[in-house]
Each structure stands twice: as C-alpha cells, then as structure tokens.
Amino acid sequence: MLHPSYSELMTKVNEDAGHPLVQSRYTIVMSTAKRARQLVDKGYHALPDHNRKPLSIAVEELYDGDIRILTEEEDAEYKERFASKLAEEAARRAAEEAARRAEEEAMRLADLKAMKNEEDDEDDEEEDEEEEYLDDAALAAAADAFFADEKEDNGEV
C-alpha cells in the first residue's frame, strides 16, 4: 500500500502547480518510478536513510515538494536550456583547448628559434675562426707576393 495515497499525491501535486497538472495515477507512477531509478543510479545507499526503498523516498520527495512533475512545455524548455548549456560548455572547452594548443605551438616555435640562434652563434664562431685563418693566410700570401715583387725588382729570383 502506498502512503500517501495516489489521490493525496495527485491533490498535493496539482495544488503545488496551481493548475491541474496530474490527472491520472499513471503520471504519479511514472514520475516516482523515474525518480526512484535516478536514486538507484546515483547510489541511494549514500543517503542518510538508506534502509528505505528508493520508491518510498521518491514518493515522499514528490509529496513534500522536493521534486515536481514538469509539463511538456517546461520539459521542452528545460531540455533546450540544458542543450544550450552543453553547447556553451563544449564551446568553452574547445576555446580552452585551442588556446592551450596555441600556447604549446608558440613554446615549440620559441624553442626551435632558440635552437636556431644557438646554431647560428656556433656557425658565426666557426666563420670567425675561418676568417681569422683566411686573414692570416691572405696576409701571408700578400707578404709572399710583396717580397716576390721586391726580389724581382732587386733582380733576385
């Protein structure tokens, strides 16, 4: 036996709604069964009064006004708001992911640029060493050419 009775539940739900929302016991049964399933799925054993059956808890919640039965319009509006919030959340997460990826790419490019600069610095050092060597060699060649010209001018060969 259900306590409160179906008629008491119907009266209470319609009274809280302000207009006749529930016109049959079927609506009461479906609503409380759906809520009982939610309690089971969420682990109703974690509730303080876990010795009671989920259906009894659902009936009590409906009677106390802790839960309410939605009209078709309210249900459609709720689903629309829920879908909108999901879309906003998905967009926010996508933006965060894009920002994270852009930051990672910027860091990767900065690392590559730093590595390139290090390589360029090493190449510059090697070129400086080569230039010093070439400058010394060119100087020696110029000196040899100068002294060769001097020897020719002096008649020495």
DOZA-404571 format. One line per field, with one value per residue (C-alpha): residue number from 1; residue in three letters; x, y, z. Coordinates in nm, 4 decimals, always signed. Example, Ala and Ser with C-alpha at 12.3 -4.5 7.8 and 13.67 -1.06 7.14 Angstrom:
2
num = (1,2)
residuo = (ALA,SER)
u = (+1.2300,+1.3670)
v = (-0.4500,-0.1060)
w = (+0.7800,+0.7140)
This chain:
157
num = (1,2,3,4,5,6,7,8,9,10,11,12,13,14,15,16,17,18,19,20,21,22,23,24,25,26,27,28,29,30,31,32,33,34,35,36,37,38,39,40,41,42,43,44,45,46,47,48,49,50,51,52,53,54,55,56,57,58,59,60,61,62,63,64,65,66,67,68,69,70,71,72,73,74,75,76,77,78,79,80,81,82,83,84,85,86,87,88,89,90,91,92,93,94,95,96,97,98,99,100,101,102,103,104,105,106,107,108,109,110,111,112,113,114,115,116,117,118,119,120,121,122,123,124,125,126,127,128,129,130,131,132,133,134,135,136,137,138,139,140,141,142,143,144,145,146,147,148,149,150,151,152,153,154,155,156,157)
residuo = (MET,LEU,HIS,PRO,SER,TYR,SER,GLU,LEU,MET,THR,LYS,VAL,ASN,GLU,ASP,ALA,GLY,HIS,PRO,LEU,VAL,GLN,SER,ARG,TYR,THR,ILE,VAL,MET,SER,THR,ALA,LYS,ARG,ALA,ARG,GLN,LEU,VAL,ASP,LYS,GLY,TYR,HIS,ALA,LEU,PRO,ASP,HIS,ASN,ARG,LYS,PRO,LEU,SER,ILE,ALA,VAL,GLU,GLU,LEU,TYR,ASP,GLY,ASP,ILE,ARG,ILE,LEU,THR,GLU,GLU,GLU,ASP,ALA,GLU,TYR,LYS,GLU,ARG,PHE,ALA,SER,LYS,LEU,ALA,GLU,GLU,ALA,ALA,ARG,ARG,ALA,ALA,GLU,GLU,ALA,ALA,ARG,ARG,ALA,GLU,GLU,GLU,ALA,MET,ARG,LEU,ALA,ASP,LEU,LYS,ALA,MET,LYS,ASN,GLU,GLU,ASP,ASP,GLU,ASP,ASP,GLU,GLU,GLU,ASP,GLU,GLU,GLU,GLU,TYR,LEU,ASP,ASP,ALA,ALA,LEU,ALA,ALA,ALA,ALA,ASP,ALA,PHE,PHE,ALA,ASP,GLU,LYS,GLU,ASP,ASN,GLY,GLU,VAL)
u = (+0.0000,+0.1224,+0.1323,+0.0395,-0.2315,-0.2491,-0.5355,-0.3427,-0.0368,-0.2457,-0.4128,-0.0808,+0.0963,-0.1935,-0.2166,+0.1554,+0.1352,-0.1580,-0.3404,-0.4406,-0.1078,-0.1734,-0.4990,-0.4158,-0.2309,-0.0173,+0.1632,+0.2320,+0.3600,+0.5856,+0.7242,+0.8042,+0.9461,+1.1721,+1.2918,+1.3477,+1.5629,+1.7637,+1.8202,+1.9381,+2.1665,+2.3198,+2.3683,+2.0808,+2.2699,+2.4749,+2.1609,+2.1188,+1.8001,+1.9347,+1.7168,+1.4098,+1.3264,+1.4042,+1.0387,+0.9318,+1.1894,+1.0674,+0.7017,+0.7955,+1.0004,+0.7070,+0.4635,+0.6971,+0.7523,+1.1246,+1.0709,+0.7984,+0.6402,+0.7125,+0.4591,+0.5515,+0.6361,+0.8529,+1.0248,+1.0953,+1.2231,+1.4421,+1.5868,+1.6529,+1.8328,+2.0282,+2.1306,+2.2291,+2.4439,+2.6048,+2.6831,+2.8288,+3.0398,+3.1605,+3.2491,+3.4329,+3.6291,+3.7101,+3.8355,+4.0480,+4.1888,+4.2654,+4.4376,+4.6374,+4.7443,+4.8358,+5.0468,+5.2180,+5.2857,+5.4255,+5.6528,+5.7630,+5.8407,+6.0293,+6.2365,+6.3085,+6.4066,+6.6374,+6.7968,+6.8393,+7.0004,+7.2404,+7.3309,+7.3777,+7.6013,+7.8092,+7.8288,+7.9318,+8.2085,+8.3285,+8.3155,+8.5109,+8.7755,+8.7821,+8.8044,+9.0960,+9.2652,+9.1851,+9.3017,+9.6311,+9.6658,+9.5790,+9.8257,+10.0963,+10.0140,+10.0215,+10.3533,+10.4937,+10.3715,+10.5191,+10.8534,+10.8477,+10.7940,+11.0782,+11.3063,+11.2204,+11.2796,+11.6167,+11.6998,+11.6804,+11.4857)
v = (+0.0000,+0.3422,+0.6137,+0.8837,+0.7543,+0.8274,+1.0694,+1.2562,+1.2764,+1.3975,+1.6619,+1.7783,+1.7951,+1.9814,+2.2148,+2.2979,+2.3512,+2.5894,+2.4135,+2.0550,+1.9052,+1.5424,+1.3844,+1.0166,+0.7790,+0.6815,+1.0177,+0.9681,+0.6137,+0.7137,+1.0178,+0.8368,+0.5369,+0.7676,+0.9392,+0.6027,+0.4966,+0.8182,+0.7451,+0.3914,+0.5121,+0.7780,+0.5342,+0.5948,+0.3903,+0.7031,+0.8806,+0.9090,+0.6995,+0.4137,+0.1480,+0.2747,+0.1698,+0.4170,+0.4261,+0.5232,+0.8007,+0.9203,+0.9248,+1.1219,+1.3695,+1.4232,+1.4698,+1.7103,+1.9142,+1.8338,+1.7198,+1.8196,+1.6935,+1.9099,+1.9951,+1.9172,+2.2834,+2.3008,+1.9780,+2.1112,+2.4391,+2.2515,+2.0326,+2.3398,+2.5180,+2.2018,+2.1644,+2.5320,+2.4914,+2.1814,+2.3722,+2.6633,+2.4244,+2.2480,+2.5831,+2.6941,+2.3702,+2.3942,+2.7513,+2.6440,+2.3541,+2.5844,+2.8316,+2.5515,+2.4190,+2.7682,+2.8197,+2.4840,+2.5718,+2.9119,+2.7445,+2.4886,+2.7641,+2.9620,+2.6526,+2.5985,+2.9646,+2.9395,+2.6255,+2.8015,+3.1011,+2.8703,+2.7017,+3.0427,+3.1548,+2.8382,+2.8916,+3.2550,+3.1423,+2.8888,+3.1536,+3.3946,+3.1278,+3.0561,+3.4286,+3.4632,+3.1690,+3.3079,+3.6537,+3.5038,+3.3027,+3.6039,+3.8148,+3.5519,+3.5268,+3.9060,+3.9174,+3.6451,+3.8336,+4.1578,+4.0000,+3.8215,+4.1574,+4.3040,+4.0212,+4.0708,+4.4435,+4.3760,+4.1239,+3.8290,+3.5319)
w = (+0.0000,-0.0940,+0.1666,+0.0916,-0.1385,-0.5113,-0.4603,-0.1887,-0.4170,-0.7114,-0.4956,-0.3499,-0.6895,-0.8524,-0.5535,-0.5754,-0.9520,-0.9225,-1.2063,-1.2799,-1.3796,-1.2892,-1.3988,-1.3628,-1.1359,-1.4344,-1.4166,-1.0453,-1.1014,-1.3922,-1.2101,-0.8875,-1.0759,-1.2766,-0.9585,-0.7867,-1.0851,-1.0510,-0.6831,-0.7597,-1.0397,-0.8171,-0.5307,-0.2933,-0.0328,+0.0272,+0.1501,+0.5268,+0.5231,+0.3093,+0.4766,+0.2923,-0.0624,-0.3426,-0.4467,-0.0942,-0.0929,-0.4357,-0.3233,-0.0130,-0.2184,-0.4544,-0.1663,+0.0177,-0.2987,-0.3154,-0.6733,-0.9132,-1.2308,-1.5337,-1.8009,-2.1606,-2.2191,-1.9074,-2.0063,-2.3572,-2.2115,-1.9631,-2.2380,-2.4527,-2.1671,-2.0913,-2.4573,-2.4648,-2.1533,-2.3014,-2.6213,-2.4222,-2.2177,-2.5318,-2.6912,-2.3764,-2.3637,-2.7352,-2.6861,-2.3891,-2.5899,-2.8846,-2.6514,-2.4902,-2.8294,-2.9500,-2.6379,-2.6884,-3.0531,-2.9529,-2.6980,-2.9559,-3.2074,-2.9418,-2.8617,-3.2319,-3.2698,-2.9682,-3.1112,-3.4483,-3.2765,-3.0918,-3.4210,-3.5868,-3.2986,-3.3338,-3.7115,-3.6562,-3.4199,-3.6767,-3.9514,-3.7306,-3.6763,-4.0521,-4.1286,-3.8867,-4.0559,-4.4000,-4.2953,-4.1755,-4.4968,-4.7124,-4.5193,-4.5693,-4.9406,-4.9741,-4.7910,-5.0163,-5.3233,-5.1934,-5.1200,-5.4556,-5.6261,-5.4187,-5.5186,-5.8848,-5.8562,-5.6960,-5.9617,-5.7350,-5.8491)
